[in-house]
């Protein structure tokens, strides 16, 4: 699912003006310590699984929903790794929409499903060893998140 109906309705009123958006990031790791990432269709960049929290949705429910939508997996959440925001968590989309994200990052494991892209938002899903992540094409927000949560550059 692309932009949520809630945010789309707000955008009709405020245009591309900066919008504060609560979001989640899910960091599933396997027994070897590899991290599951997705490649976004719109940008071609690798990213953590995640997205906006919908009205009346808990962060935990949003995290599980995003994992199923973007990577076709069910996850067990293992706790909150961090709650992050600030200048490094701003995005300007190709259409000019500006968002400032406040992101709750969850540690997780995959409990069912085979990592598969949805071909709507994501085109690829792969496990990466921490040493491989630094060489990936990743947007600023996700690079900052990985640095801040996992001490990865």
OpenMM code with the backbone's topology and positions (N, CA, C; nanometers):
from openmm import Vec3, app, unit

residues = "UNK UNK UNK UNK UNK UNK UNK UNK UNK UNK UNK UNK UNK UNK UNK UNK UNK UNK UNK UNK UNK UNK UNK UNK UNK UNK UNK UNK UNK UNK UNK UNK UNK UNK UNK UNK UNK UNK UNK UNK UNK UNK UNK UNK UNK UNK UNK UNK UNK UNK UNK UNK UNK UNK UNK UNK UNK UNK UNK UNK UNK UNK UNK UNK UNK UNK UNK UNK UNK UNK UNK UNK UNK UNK UNK UNK UNK UNK UNK UNK UNK UNK UNK UNK UNK UNK UNK UNK UNK UNK UNK UNK UNK UNK UNK UNK UNK UNK UNK UNK UNK UNK UNK UNK UNK UNK UNK UNK UNK UNK UNK UNK UNK UNK UNK UNK UNK UNK UNK UNK UNK UNK UNK UNK UNK UNK UNK UNK UNK UNK UNK UNK UNK UNK UNK UNK UNK UNK UNK UNK UNK UNK UNK UNK UNK UNK UNK UNK UNK UNK UNK UNK UNK".split()
positions = [
    Vec3(0.0850, -0.1173, 0.0000),
    Vec3(0.0000, 0.0000, 0.0000),
    Vec3(0.0892, 0.1231, 0.0000),
    Vec3(0.0647, 0.2184, -0.0857),
    Vec3(0.1420, 0.3420, -0.0919),
    Vec3(0.1014, 0.4356, 0.0200),
    Vec3(0.0674, 0.5565, -0.0151),
    Vec3(0.0271, 0.6563, 0.0833),
    Vec3(-0.1053, 0.6160, 0.1483),
    Vec3(-0.1138, 0.6316, 0.2787),
    Vec3(-0.2359, 0.5929, 0.3492),
    Vec3(-0.3485, 0.6905, 0.3169),
    Vec3(-0.4730, 0.6433, 0.3204),
    Vec3(-0.5867, 0.7329, 0.2957),
    Vec3(-0.5885, 0.8513, 0.3928),
    Vec3(-0.5467, 0.8291, 0.5172),
    Vec3(-0.5430, 0.9354, 0.6174),
    Vec3(-0.4458, 1.0461, 0.5759),
    Vec3(-0.3247, 1.0076, 0.5369),
    Vec3(-0.2247, 1.1072, 0.4974),
    Vec3(-0.2636, 1.1719, 0.3649),
    Vec3(-0.3212, 1.0944, 0.2737),
    Vec3(-0.3668, 1.1515, 0.1465),
    Vec3(-0.4706, 1.2608, 0.1707),
    Vec3(-0.5618, 1.2374, 0.2649),
    Vec3(-0.6634, 1.3385, 0.2975),
    Vec3(-0.5988, 1.4636, 0.3570),
    Vec3(-0.5009, 1.4453, 0.4437),
    Vec3(-0.4293, 1.5607, 0.5002),
    Vec3(-0.3572, 1.6377, 0.3908),
    Vec3(-0.2943, 1.5659, 0.2990),
    Vec3(-0.2203, 1.6304, 0.1906),
    Vec3(-0.3107, 1.7155, 0.1020),
    Vec3(-0.4369, 1.6747, 0.0844),
    Vec3(-0.5294, 1.7556, 0.0051),
    Vec3(-0.5530, 1.8909, 0.0709),
    Vec3(-0.5407, 1.8955, 0.2037),
    Vec3(-0.5611, 2.0217, 0.2757),
    Vec3(-0.4339, 2.1040, 0.2891),
    Vec3(-0.3212, 2.0383, 0.3114),
    Vec3(-0.1987, 2.1128, 0.3430),
    Vec3(-0.0950, 2.1128, 0.2319),
    Vec3(-0.1195, 2.0401, 0.1245),
    Vec3(-0.0216, 2.0340, 0.0158),
    Vec3(0.1039, 1.9611, 0.0602),
    Vec3(0.2192, 2.0134, 0.0199),
    Vec3(0.3464, 1.9461, 0.0478),
    Vec3(0.4124, 1.9915, 0.1783),
    Vec3(0.3441, 2.0760, 0.2544),
    Vec3(0.3970, 2.1285, 0.3807),
    Vec3(0.4451, 2.0160, 0.4713),
    Vec3(0.5477, 2.0445, 0.5511),
    Vec3(0.6037, 1.9464, 0.6440),
    Vec3(0.4955, 1.8893, 0.7348),
    Vec3(0.4921, 1.7575, 0.7429),
    Vec3(0.3946, 1.6848, 0.8229),
    Vec3(0.4693, 1.5918, 0.9174),
    Vec3(0.4341, 1.5959, 1.0455),
    Vec3(0.4913, 1.5043, 1.1440),
    Vec3(0.4173, 1.3714, 1.1334),
    Vec3(0.4929, 1.2617, 1.1130),
    Vec3(0.4319, 1.1305, 1.0904),
    Vec3(0.4916, 1.0282, 1.1871),
    Vec3(0.4070, 0.9663, 1.2708),
    Vec3(0.4565, 0.8556, 1.3526),
    Vec3(0.4722, 0.7327, 1.2642),
    Vec3(0.5831, 0.6620, 1.2809),
    Vec3(0.6061, 0.5448, 1.1968),
    Vec3(0.6775, 0.4359, 1.2756),
    Vec3(0.6876, 0.3209, 1.2105),
    Vec3(0.7589, 0.2067, 1.2687),
    Vec3(0.8649, 0.1587, 1.1724),
    Vec3(0.9638, 0.0952, 1.2275),
    Vec3(1.0659, 0.0260, 1.1507),
    Vec3(1.0838, -0.1106, 1.2159),
    Vec3(1.0863, -0.2142, 1.1328),
    Vec3(1.0986, -0.3506, 1.1833),
    Vec3(1.2327, -0.4051, 1.1376),
    Vec3(1.3118, -0.4536, 1.2316),
    Vec3(1.4449, -0.5050, 1.2005),
    Vec3(1.4533, -0.6537, 1.2328),
    Vec3(1.3961, -0.7387, 1.1450),
    Vec3(1.4057, -0.8827, 1.1685),
    Vec3(1.5493, -0.9307, 1.1489),
    Vec3(1.5949, -1.0126, 1.2425),
    Vec3(1.7274, -1.0729, 1.2311),
    Vec3(1.7138, -1.2235, 1.2387),
    Vec3(1.8017, -1.2907, 1.1657),
    Vec3(1.8003, -1.4368, 1.1680),
    Vec3(1.9024, -1.4867, 1.2705),
    Vec3(1.9111, -1.6186, 1.2930),
    Vec3(2.0058, -1.6706, 1.3930),
    Vec3(2.1521, -1.6347, 1.3646),
    Vec3(2.1851, -1.6045, 1.2379),
    Vec3(2.3220, -1.5669, 1.2041),
    Vec3(2.3469, -1.4169, 1.2191),
    Vec3(2.2453, -1.3421, 1.2647),
    Vec3(2.2611, -1.1983, 1.2837),
    Vec3(2.2369, -1.1151, 1.1595),
    Vec3(2.1911, -1.1808, 1.0512),
    Vec3(2.1619, -1.1056, 0.9291),
    Vec3(2.0309, -1.0288, 0.9461),
    Vec3(2.0209, -0.9165, 0.8768),
    Vec3(1.9064, -0.8266, 0.8851),
    Vec3(1.8262, -0.8343, 0.7556),
    Vec3(1.6945, -0.8427, 0.7682),
    Vec3(1.6069, -0.8482, 0.6516),
    Vec3(1.5720, -0.7061, 0.6069),
    Vec3(1.6079, -0.6737, 0.4818),
    Vec3(1.5798, -0.5428, 0.4247),
    Vec3(1.4958, -0.5586, 0.2985),
    Vec3(1.4308, -0.4490, 0.2603),
    Vec3(1.3490, -0.4472, 0.1386),
    Vec3(1.4004, -0.3377, 0.0455),
    Vec3(1.3802, -0.3603, -0.0862),
    Vec3(1.4141, -0.2570, -0.1844),
    Vec3(1.2830, -0.1923, -0.2295),
    Vec3(1.2772, -0.0594, -0.2150),
    Vec3(1.1545, 0.0132, -0.2504),
    Vec3(1.1448, 0.0359, -0.4003),
    Vec3(1.0268, 0.0111, -0.4536),
    Vec3(1.0023, 0.0234, -0.5968),
    Vec3(1.0233, 0.1665, -0.6450),
    Vec3(0.9720, 0.2649, -0.5709),
    Vec3(0.9770, 0.4041, -0.6170),
    Vec3(1.1192, 0.4588, -0.6265),
    Vec3(1.2036, 0.4259, -0.5297),
    Vec3(1.3376, 0.4850, -0.5255),
    Vec3(1.4482, 0.3901, -0.5694),
    Vec3(1.4237, 0.2599, -0.5615),
    Vec3(1.5282, 0.1621, -0.5889),
    Vec3(1.6248, 0.1452, -0.4737),
    Vec3(1.5996, 0.2127, -0.3623),
    Vec3(1.6894, 0.2070, -0.2465),
    Vec3(1.6484, 0.0957, -0.1505),
    Vec3(1.7485, 0.0402, -0.0817),
    Vec3(1.7233, -0.0561, 0.0240),
    Vec3(1.6761, 0.0185, 0.1478),
    Vec3(1.5918, -0.0472, 0.2280),
    Vec3(1.5358, 0.0162, 0.3474),
    Vec3(1.4983, -0.0906, 0.4491),
    Vec3(1.4776, -0.0454, 0.5709),
    Vec3(1.4194, -0.1329, 0.6707),
    Vec3(1.2708, -0.1485, 0.6380),
    Vec3(1.2116, -0.2543, 0.6848),
    Vec3(1.0676, -0.2732, 0.6715),
    Vec3(1.0004, -0.1691, 0.7603),
    Vec3(0.8978, -0.1028, 0.7089),
    Vec3(0.8289, -0.0083, 0.7952),
    Vec3(0.7412, 0.0888, 0.7209),
    Vec3(0.6791, 0.1767, 0.7990),
    Vec3(0.5926, 0.2775, 0.7412),
    Vec3(0.5132, 0.3488, 0.8486),
    Vec3(0.4166, 0.4260, 0.8032),
    Vec3(0.3363, 0.5092, 0.8921),
    Vec3(0.2430, 0.4250, 0.9783),
    Vec3(0.2205, 0.4737, 1.0984),
    Vec3(0.1210, 0.4164, 1.1884),
    Vec3(-0.0126, 0.4811, 1.1529),
    Vec3(-0.1135, 0.3998, 1.1291),
    Vec3(-0.2457, 0.4498, 1.0922),
    Vec3(-0.3219, 0.4975, 1.2167),
    Vec3(-0.4211, 0.5850, 1.1991),
    Vec3(-0.5027, 0.6278, 1.3137),
    Vec3(-0.5617, 0.5066, 1.3869),
    Vec3(-0.5554, 0.5111, 1.5186),
    Vec3(-0.6073, 0.4061, 1.6076),
    Vec3(-0.5324, 0.2737, 1.5971),
    Vec3(-0.4164, 0.2718, 1.5322),
    Vec3(-0.3350, 0.1519, 1.5220),
    Vec3(-0.2206, 0.1623, 1.6218),
    Vec3(-0.1921, 0.0562, 1.6926),
    Vec3(-0.0783, 0.0577, 1.7845),
    Vec3(0.0507, 0.0435, 1.7045),
    Vec3(0.1636, 0.0912, 1.7597),
    Vec3(0.2907, 0.0697, 1.6906),
    Vec3(0.3197, -0.0775, 1.6647),
    Vec3(0.2855, -0.1631, 1.7589),
    Vec3(0.3094, -0.3058, 1.7414),
    Vec3(0.2288, -0.3613, 1.6248),
    Vec3(0.1010, -0.3238, 1.6164),
    Vec3(0.0168, -0.3710, 1.5062),
    Vec3(0.0685, -0.3172, 1.3727),
    Vec3(0.1134, -0.1922, 1.3706),
    Vec3(0.1688, -0.1341, 1.2479),
    Vec3(0.2937, -0.2100, 1.2044),
    Vec3(0.3787, -0.2451, 1.2992),
    Vec3(0.5015, -0.3190, 1.2666),
    Vec3(0.4692, -0.4544, 1.2049),
    Vec3(0.3754, -0.5267, 1.2653),
    Vec3(0.3374, -0.6579, 1.2104),
    Vec3(0.2730, -0.6423, 1.0727),
    Vec3(0.1872, -0.5411, 1.0554),
    Vec3(0.1217, -0.5169, 0.9262),
    Vec3(0.2237, -0.4847, 0.8181),
    Vec3(0.3179, -0.3961, 0.8488),
    Vec3(0.4188, -0.3571, 0.7499),
    Vec3(0.5053, -0.4759, 0.7083),
    Vec3(0.5419, -0.5619, 0.8023),
    Vec3(0.6227, -0.6801, 0.7687),
    Vec3(0.5465, -0.7722, 0.6732),
    Vec3(0.4178, -0.7894, 0.6989),
    Vec3(0.3368, -0.8740, 0.6119),
    Vec3(0.3176, -0.8086, 0.4754),
    Vec3(0.2886, -0.6777, 0.4727),
    Vec3(0.2661, -0.6075, 0.3458),
    Vec3(0.3927, -0.6007, 0.2601),
    Vec3(0.5043, -0.5608, 0.3180),
    Vec3(0.6247, -0.5331, 0.2401),
    Vec3(0.7106, -0.6558, 0.2122),
    Vec3(0.7085, -0.7546, 0.3031),
    Vec3(0.7995, -0.8683, 0.2892),
    Vec3(0.7313, -1.0041, 0.2971),
    Vec3(0.5994, -1.0060, 0.3124),
    Vec3(0.5213, -1.1309, 0.3159),
    Vec3(0.5617, -1.2228, 0.4304),
    Vec3(0.6018, -1.1646, 0.5422),
    Vec3(0.6395, -1.2454, 0.6586),
    Vec3(0.5631, -1.1993, 0.7822),
    Vec3(0.5388, -1.2959, 0.8698),
    Vec3(0.4863, -1.2639, 1.0019),
    Vec3(0.6050, -1.2587, 1.0967),
    Vec3(0.6055, -1.1573, 1.1820),
    Vec3(0.7172, -1.1410, 1.2739),
    Vec3(0.6703, -1.1477, 1.4183),
    Vec3(0.7625, -1.1904, 1.5024),
    Vec3(0.7457, -1.1795, 1.6466),
    Vec3(0.8304, -1.0608, 1.6887),
    Vec3(0.7668, -0.9639, 1.7505),
    Vec3(0.8399, -0.8460, 1.7959),
    Vec3(0.9097, -0.8789, 1.9262),
    Vec3(1.0367, -0.8437, 1.9349),
    Vec3(1.1198, -0.8774, 2.0503),
    Vec3(1.1500, -0.7571, 2.1383),
    Vec3(1.0824, -0.6468, 2.1126),
    Vec3(1.1015, -0.5281, 2.1950),
    Vec3(1.1370, -0.4074, 2.1108),
    Vec3(1.1312, -0.2934, 2.1760),
    Vec3(1.1635, -0.1665, 2.1111),
    Vec3(1.3138, -0.1426, 2.1223),
    Vec3(1.3770, -0.1176, 2.0084),
    Vec3(1.5199, -0.0874, 2.0060),
    Vec3(1.5453, 0.0608, 2.0303),
    Vec3(1.4552, 0.1458, 1.9801),
    Vec3(1.4729, 0.2904, 1.9941),
    Vec3(1.3477, 0.3624, 1.9464),
    Vec3(1.3336, 0.4862, 1.9919),
    Vec3(1.2347, 0.5799, 1.9374),
    Vec3(1.3165, 0.6986, 1.8882),
    Vec3(1.3068, 0.7269, 1.7575),
    Vec3(1.3992, 0.8213, 1.6941),
    Vec3(1.3253, 0.9292, 1.6166),
    Vec3(1.3862, 1.0460, 1.6090),
    Vec3(1.3324, 1.1556, 1.5294),
    Vec3(1.4367, 1.2653, 1.5206),
    Vec3(1.3980, 1.3758, 1.4611),
    Vec3(1.4889, 1.4891, 1.4470),
    Vec3(1.5253, 1.5122, 1.3019),
    Vec3(1.6184, 1.6043, 1.2772),
    Vec3(1.6520, 1.6423, 1.1388),
    Vec3(1.6950, 1.5264, 1.0501),
    Vec3(1.7583, 1.4251, 1.1040),
    Vec3(1.8024, 1.3107, 1.0250),
    Vec3(1.6900, 1.2168, 0.9852),
    Vec3(1.5693, 1.2479, 1.0311),
    Vec3(1.4534, 1.1628, 1.0037),
    Vec3(1.3480, 1.2359, 0.9210),
    Vec3(1.3950, 1.3293, 0.8393),
    Vec3(1.3081, 1.4003, 0.7455),
    Vec3(1.3221, 1.3389, 0.6075),
    Vec3(1.2109, 1.3402, 0.5337),
    Vec3(1.2098, 1.2912, 0.3962),
    Vec3(1.1365, 1.3930, 0.3113),
    Vec3(1.1892, 1.4188, 0.1927),
    Vec3(1.1151, 1.4921, 0.0906),
    Vec3(1.0974, 1.3959, -0.0254),
    Vec3(0.9720, 1.3627, -0.0539),
    Vec3(0.9409, 1.2679, -0.1602),
    Vec3(0.9518, 1.3351, -0.2968),
    Vec3(0.9544, 1.2543, -0.4015),
    Vec3(0.9717, 1.3063, -0.5374),
    Vec3(0.8604, 1.4028, -0.5778),
    Vec3(0.7435, 1.3929, -0.5165),
    Vec3(0.6335, 1.4847, -0.5471),
    Vec3(0.6378, 1.6122, -0.4637),
    Vec3(0.7414, 1.6258, -0.3781),
    Vec3(0.7575, 1.7451, -0.2953),
    Vec3(0.7015, 1.7325, -0.1547),
    Vec3(0.6247, 1.6268, -0.1258),
    Vec3(0.5718, 1.6077, 0.0090),
    Vec3(0.6876, 1.5963, 0.1081),
    Vec3(0.6757, 1.6695, 0.2191),
    Vec3(0.7783, 1.6674, 0.3231),
    Vec3(0.7225, 1.6024, 0.4491),
    Vec3(0.7987, 1.5108, 0.5082),
    Vec3(0.7589, 1.4493, 0.6340),
    Vec3(0.8757, 1.4496, 0.7313),
    Vec3(0.8413, 1.4648, 0.8567),
    Vec3(0.9360, 1.4492, 0.9653),
    Vec3(0.8873, 1.3283, 1.0441),
    Vec3(0.9649, 1.2220, 1.0407),
    Vec3(0.9231, 1.0956, 1.1018),
    Vec3(0.9687, 1.0860, 1.2462),
    Vec3(0.8818, 1.0334, 1.3300),
    Vec3(0.9179, 0.9879, 1.4634),
    Vec3(0.8960, 0.8382, 1.4573),
    Vec3(1.0059, 0.7652, 1.4645),
    Vec3(1.0051, 0.6227, 1.4328),
    Vec3(1.0317, 0.5368, 1.5560),
    Vec3(0.9456, 0.4383, 1.5758),
    Vec3(0.9665, 0.3369, 1.6777),
    Vec3(1.0279, 0.2165, 1.6066),
    Vec3(1.1494, 0.1813, 1.6437),
    Vec3(1.2208, 0.0703, 1.5802),
    Vec3(1.2095, -0.0545, 1.6673),
    Vec3(1.1658, -0.1645, 1.6047),
    Vec3(1.1440, -0.2901, 1.6749),
    Vec3(1.2458, -0.3958, 1.6339),
    Vec3(1.2955, -0.4683, 1.7319),
    Vec3(1.3713, -0.5900, 1.7087),
    Vec3(1.2687, -0.6992, 1.6783),
    Vec3(1.2996, -0.7895, 1.5861),
    Vec3(1.2018, -0.8916, 1.5491),
    Vec3(1.2699, -1.0158, 1.4940),
    Vec3(1.1931, -1.1229, 1.4895),
    Vec3(1.2327, -1.2439, 1.4183),
    Vec3(1.1160, -1.2841, 1.3286),
    Vec3(1.1468, -1.3508, 1.2181),
    Vec3(1.0435, -1.4026, 1.1284),
    Vec3(0.9935, -1.5337, 1.1867),
    Vec3(0.8610, -1.5445, 1.2029),
    Vec3(0.8039, -1.6675, 1.2572),
    Vec3(0.7268, -1.7469, 1.1526),
    Vec3(0.6887, -1.6834, 1.0417),
    Vec3(0.6274, -1.7589, 0.9322),
    Vec3(0.6336, -1.6785, 0.8040),
    Vec3(0.6248, -1.7504, 0.6943),
    Vec3(0.6311, -1.6882, 0.5632),
    Vec3(0.7719, -1.6919, 0.5082),
    Vec3(0.7805, -1.6744, 0.3784),
    Vec3(0.9086, -1.6688, 0.3096),
    Vec3(0.9252, -1.5267, 0.2573),
    Vec3(1.0355, -1.4604, 0.2926),
    Vec3(1.0525, -1.3209, 0.2495),
    Vec3(1.0355, -1.3050, 0.0988),
    Vec3(0.9338, -1.2291, 0.0620),
    Vec3(0.8973, -1.2076, -0.0775),
    Vec3(0.8509, -1.0629, -0.0938),
    Vec3(0.8931, -0.9947, -0.1999),
    Vec3(0.8451, -0.8579, -0.2211),
    Vec3(0.6974, -0.8566, -0.2605),
    Vec3(0.6303, -0.7451, -0.2318),
    Vec3(0.4886, -0.7340, -0.2691),
    Vec3(0.4708, -0.6842, -0.4122),
    Vec3(0.5761, -0.6359, -0.4748),
    Vec3(0.5763, -0.5812, -0.6109),
    Vec3(0.4864, -0.4592, -0.6254),
    Vec3(0.4383, -0.4063, -0.5144),
    Vec3(0.3658, -0.2794, -0.5128),
    Vec3(0.4597, -0.1743, -0.4563),
    Vec3(0.4974, -0.1932, -0.3289),
    Vec3(0.5939, -0.1033, -0.2650),
    Vec3(0.7362, -0.1556, -0.2757),
    Vec3(0.7527, -0.2872, -0.2758),
    Vec3(0.8861, -0.3466, -0.2721),
    Vec3(0.9107, -0.4359, -0.3927),
    Vec3(1.0364, -0.4363, -0.4394),
    Vec3(1.0737, -0.5188, -0.5548),
    Vec3(1.1689, -0.6320, -0.5187),
    Vec3(1.2257, -0.6235, -0.3999),
    Vec3(1.3237, -0.7241, -0.3582),
    Vec3(1.3271, -0.7284, -0.2060),
    Vec3(1.3510, -0.8472, -0.1517),
    Vec3(1.3656, -0.8675, -0.0077),
    Vec3(1.4847, -0.9602, 0.0102),
    Vec3(1.5794, -0.9194, 0.0973),
    Vec3(1.6998, -1.0021, 0.1169),
    Vec3(1.7546, -0.9889, 0.2571),
    Vec3(1.8221, -1.0953, 0.2994),
    Vec3(1.8957, -1.0943, 0.4258),
    Vec3(2.0362, -1.0403, 0.3997),
    Vec3(2.0847, -0.9542, 0.4879),
    Vec3(2.2195, -0.8980, 0.4757),
    Vec3(2.2941, -0.9118, 0.6073),
    Vec3(2.4201, -0.9529, 0.5965),
    Vec3(2.5092, -0.9512, 0.7125),
    Vec3(2.5403, -0.8050, 0.7444),
    Vec3(2.5615, -0.7724, 0.8706),
    Vec3(2.5913, -0.6335, 0.9059),
    Vec3(2.7054, -0.5729, 0.8237),
    Vec3(2.8066, -0.6511, 0.7912),
    Vec3(2.9212, -0.5995, 0.7146),
    Vec3(2.8832, -0.5618, 0.5715),
    Vec3(2.7747, -0.6168, 0.5196),
    Vec3(2.7315, -0.5867, 0.3820),
    Vec3(2.6503, -0.4585, 0.3718),
    Vec3(2.5906, -0.4158, 0.4803),
    Vec3(2.4936, -0.3063, 0.4760),
    Vec3(2.5566, -0.1729, 0.4389),
    Vec3(2.6780, -0.1478, 0.4815),
    Vec3(2.7434, -0.0205, 0.4520),
    Vec3(2.7593, 0.0081, 0.3038),
    Vec3(2.7683, -0.0950, 0.2216),
    Vec3(2.7883, -0.0775, 0.0778),
    Vec3(2.6576, -0.0640, 0.0001),
    Vec3(2.5439, -0.0813, 0.0672),
    Vec3(2.4147, -0.0756, -0.0016),
    Vec3(2.3716, 0.0676, -0.0291),
    Vec3(2.2907, 0.0835, -0.1335),
    Vec3(2.2275, 0.2129, -0.1602),
    Vec3(2.1064, 0.2231, -0.0684),
    Vec3(2.1185, 0.3101, 0.0312),
    Vec3(2.0154, 0.3281, 0.1341),
    Vec3(1.9911, 0.4773, 0.1485),
    Vec3(1.8636, 0.5156, 0.1644),
    Vec3(1.8300, 0.6560, 0.1846),
    Vec3(1.8811, 0.7068, 0.3185),
    Vec3(1.8857, 0.8380, 0.3317),
    Vec3(1.9407, 0.8999, 0.4524),
    Vec3(1.8682, 0.8576, 0.5794),
    Vec3(1.7342, 0.8565, 0.5779),
    Vec3(1.6605, 0.8217, 0.6989),
    Vec3(1.6977, 0.6810, 0.7444),
    Vec3(1.6976, 0.5846, 0.6531),
    Vec3(1.7301, 0.4474, 0.6918),
    Vec3(1.8759, 0.4310, 0.7301),
    Vec3(1.9653, 0.5026, 0.6643),
    Vec3(2.1058, 0.4971, 0.7031),
    Vec3(2.1217, 0.5504, 0.8462),
    Vec3(2.0539, 0.6622, 0.8761),
    Vec3(2.0593, 0.7182, 1.0116),
    Vec3(1.9997, 0.6211, 1.1130),
    Vec3(1.8884, 0.5586, 1.0767),
    Vec3(1.8239, 0.4641, 1.1681),
    Vec3(1.9163, 0.3468, 1.1985),
    Vec3(1.9751, 0.2886, 1.0946),
    Vec3(2.0653, 0.1751, 1.1162),
    Vec3(2.1868, 0.2164, 1.1977),
    Vec3(2.2387, 0.3343, 1.1724),
    Vec3(2.3515, 0.3850, 1.2501),
    Vec3(2.3117, 0.4031, 1.3971),
    Vec3(2.1966, 0.4657, 1.4193),
    Vec3(2.1546, 0.4978, 1.5545),
    Vec3(2.1117, 0.3748, 1.6346),
    Vec3(2.0530, 0.2776, 1.5670),
    Vec3(2.0014, 0.1598, 1.6376),
    Vec3(2.1059, 0.0484, 1.6480),
    Vec3(2.1746, 0.0223, 1.5374),
    Vec3(2.2653, -0.0920, 1.5338),
    Vec3(2.4123, -0.0551, 1.5246),
    Vec3(2.4410, 0.0741, 1.5301),
    Vec3(2.5796, 0.1242, 1.5173),
    Vec3(2.6394, 0.0830, 1.3839),
    Vec3(2.5554, 0.0850, 1.2774),
    Vec3(2.6032, 0.0549, 1.1424),
    Vec3(2.6171, 0.1842, 1.0640),
    Vec3(2.7228, 0.1978, 0.9884),
    Vec3(2.7390, 0.3154, 0.9007),
    Vec3(2.7199, 0.2765, 0.7580),
] * unit.nanometer
topology = app.Topology()
chain = topology.addChain("A")
for resn in residues:
    res = topology.addResidue(resn, chain)
    for name in ("N", "CA", "C"):
        topology.addAtom(name, app.Element.getBySymbol(name[0]), res)
